[in-house]
């Protein structure tokens, strides 16, 4: 999405696909609007269309590997002939569709990027935001994707402090604030290669340019980026959001938002002219494009929504890599070397339904190494239907993870589950994108991974 609408920041219910999710800046944004589930992942808040997370799934309960229901094996009958030893071969990831790849489109990037961090007087986190910018431009995180997208080494990290911000601001007001704040700092002057990252103080909301309403509790997004001026500079903004259930600190959230927007502004400073899945979204017939386009628009941060990694003192969002994606495993960088990458996918991008009918979609789990079962569920991410006639999603699997809150379907490499989607009362022309959430029972790296599949009624 153009405005950073990640996995579990906010639930805007059913979100209609438009030229900019949650707003009309033409930039991309961090945060809301997926209709997924509340989890222990990146973005707190409440979401609809799914469940309320894994309950006690992260409580340390062990999966029963000897139960038939869990896909394990029973102890061998002592009276039977001992089995011949079988020599294990190398691990093979289950077949799955290739990842979509972001395109260069016009190839416009910030090279070398100058990063200007803008904070307001009195913000107690100002020194951290400045230090984060300094670390970011020299980080391994930046180096993991910059060469691939022709970004090179950033030229500078500049610190700017503007006056106190005491009221909510819309896009034009924030851009004017940045211009005023940098006026006395020659090193921060616009030059066609600059990214201005504005961190709003706690208690200040973005006023959404499309709805003209405050972005209360990050109901639309956690931040966004767009073009600063005709020379090609860019600017972005991050807002403090509710983080209940995410396991993140407020500073971690803000640096995740900041890294997301900085990476996307660098690779797509004039939205649609840099690296995105497509240069133009087909809002009338989204099923003619990848469901990833309808779900997340497709800039390099959007494509790795719900991922994160800590380097030094700060936490970053991981970023999409076409090079990594071409290997058909973990497409986000920097990689987690010591943790299994798990996901689950459907064999095709879009499925048709009849009015009043339903569709069963096979979903196969896959991983890049042998690992224990993980939770896999589906939920509506976005749709063009009204709240009175939503698409309904259920997931059934041969194995489950039992908790006091109920049983959660699980999967593993090569295991097939069934995603059933129905839309009682939905008319012809209705469509929805379903998010498949793969959530490890023991979280060591990312909180969960996503795959998208679409359904529509011709």
C-alpha positions, 0 to 999 in steps of 0.5 A, spaced: 500 500 500 502 506 499 500 508 506 504 503 510 498 498 512 501 492 515 499 486 518 496 487 525 496 495 526 489 496 525 483 493 523 479 498 518 474 492 517 473 491 510 477 496 506 475 497 499 481 498 494 483 505 492 488 509 489 491 509 496 490 505 502 487 510 507 489 516 504 490 520 498 497 522 498 500 517 493 505 515 498 505 509 502 504 508 509 505 504 515 500 501 519 493 499 518 487 497 514 488 489 513 482 486 517 487 480 519 488 478 526 491 481 532 497 477 534 504 478 537 507 481 531 509 488 529 503 492 529 498 492 535 491 494 535 485 490 533 483 487 527 477 484 524 476 478 519 480 473 523 481 471 530 484 474 536 491 471 536 494 464 538 491 465 545 496 461 549 500 458 543 506 462 545 505 460 552 511 454 551 506 448 551 509 443 547 506 440 541 505 432 542 509 429 537 507 422 538 500 423 537 496 421 531 493 427 530 499 431 530 502 427 524 507 424 529 509 417 529 507 411 534 512 407 538 514 401 534 511 395 537 516 391 540 514 384 537 514 387 530 521 386 526 525 392 527 525 396 521 531 397 516 534 404 517 533 409 512 538 414 510 535 421 510 536 425 504 537 432 504 531 437 506 527 439 500 522 445 501 515 443 498 513 446 491 510 452 492 508 458 487 514 463 485 514 470 489 512 476 485 517 481 483 517 488 484 519 492 478 523 498 476 518 502 473 521 508 471 527 506 475 527 513 480 531 512 486 535 516 491 542 515 490 546 517 494 540 518 499 541 524 504 537 522 510 534 528 514 531 526 521 526 531 523 523 532 530 519 537 534 522 541 540 520 537 547 520 530 544 523 526 549 525 521 544 529 526 539 536 523 541 534 516 539 531 518 533 537 522 531 541 516 533 537 511 529 538 515 523 546 515 524 546 508 525 541 506 519 545 509 513 551 505 515 547 499 517 548 492 515 540 492 514 541 498 509 547 494 505 542 488 505 538 491 499 541 497 497 546 495 491 540 491 488 536 497 488 541 502 485 542 506 492 549 506 494 551 509 500 547 514 503 551 521 503 549 524 510 545 523 516 542 530 518 539 532 524 533 537 525 529 540 530 523 544 529 518 547 533 513 544 538 507 540 535 501 541 539 496 540 534 494 534 529 497 535 522 494 534 515 499 532 509 500 539 507 501 542 514 506 536 515 510 538 509 510 545 511 512 544 518 518 540 515 520 546 510 520 551 516 524 546 520 530 545 515 530 553 513 536 554 518 540 548 516 543 548 509 546 541 510 538 539 510 536 543 504 533 539 498 537 537 493 533 531 489 536 526 493 533 527 500 529 523 504 525 527 510 523 523 516 518 526 520 517 523 527 511 526 530 511 526 538 506 522 542 499 524 542 499 527 535 495 524 530 496 525 522 489 528 519 488 523 513 488 527 507 482 522 504 477 522 510 479 529 513 479 525 520 484 524 525 488 517 524 486 516 532 489 510 534 492 509 527 486 507 525 488 508 517 496 507 518 502 508 522 505 512 517 506 514 510 511 517 505 510 521 498 514 526 494 517 532 497 518 537 491 518 537 484 526 535 484 524 528 486 526 529 494 521 525 498 518 525 505 515 521 510 512 521 517 511 516 523 505 516 528 505 513 535 500 507 535 497 502 540 502 496 541 498 492 546 499 484 544 505 486 540 511 485 544 514 491 541 516 497 545 514 504 543 521 506 540 521 499 536 515 501 533 517 508 531 524 505 528 520 500 524 515 505 521 521 509 520 525 504 516 519 502 512 518 509 510 525 510 509 527 504 504 520 505 500 522 513 499 529 511 497 526 506 492 520 509 490 521 517 492 516 519 486 510 513 487 509 509 481 516 511 478 520 507 482 520 500 485 513 497 486 509 491 483 505 495 478 505 502 476 498 502 476 493 498 480 487 496 476 481 498 481 476 495 477 478 488 476 484 487 481 483 479 479 487 481 473 493 483 477 497 479 483 493 479 489 499 482 493 497 488 489 490 489 491 493 487 498 499 491 500 500 495 493 507 493 493 513 497 495 519 494 498 517 495 505 509 493 504 512 486 501 515 484 507 509 487 512 510 483 519 517 482 519 523 485 523 530 485 525 534 488 530 541 490 529 545 494 534 540 498 539 535 499 534 529 494 530 528 495 523 523 492 518 526 487 513 525 489 506 523 485 500 529 483 495 528 480 488 534 476 489 532 473 495 525 472 492 528 468 486 530 463 490 523 461 492 524 462 500 525 467 505 524 474 500 526 479 506 532 481 508 537 481 512 535 474 513 534 470 519 540 465 519 538 461 525 531 460 524 526 456 519 522 460 514 515 458 514 509 459 510 503 456 506 501 458 499 495 456 494 497 454 488 494 460 484 493 467 485 485 468 484 479 463 485 472 464 482 466 463 486 458 463 484 453 468 488 451 464 494 457 459 493 463 457 496 470 455 494 475 450 497 482 452 496 488 447 498 494 451 502 500 447 502 505 449 508 513 450 506 519 451 510 526 452 508 529 447 513 526 441 517 522 445 523 516 443 528 509 445 526 506 452 526 499 455 526 496 457 519 490 461 518 486 465 513 482 471 514 480 477 510 485 482 509 481 487 504 475 486 500 470 491 496 464 488 500 460 492 505 460 490 512 453 487 512 455 481 507 463 480 508 466 474 506 467 468 511 473 464 511 475 457 515 481 453 515 481 446 516 488 442 517 489 435 519 493 437 525 491 442 530 494 446 536 490 445 542 489 451 547 484 453 552 481 458 547 480 453 542 484 449 537 488 452 532 490 449 525 497 447 524 501 445 518 508 443 516 512 442 510 508 439 504 502 438 509 496 440 505 490 444 509 483 447 506 481 454 506 474 455 505 471 461 503 464 463 502 460 470 501 453 469 503 449 475 500 455 478 496 453 480 489 456 479 482 463 483 482 464 482 489 472 480 491 476 479 497 483 478 498 485 473 504 491 473 508 494 466 510 498 467 516 503 462 518 505 463 525 511 459 529 509 456 535 516 459 538 517 466 536 525 467 535 525 471 528 518 474 525 512 474 528 508 471 522 509 470 515 504 472 510 501 469 503 495 472 499 490 469 495 484 472 492 477 470 490 472 474 486 464 473 484 464 474 476 
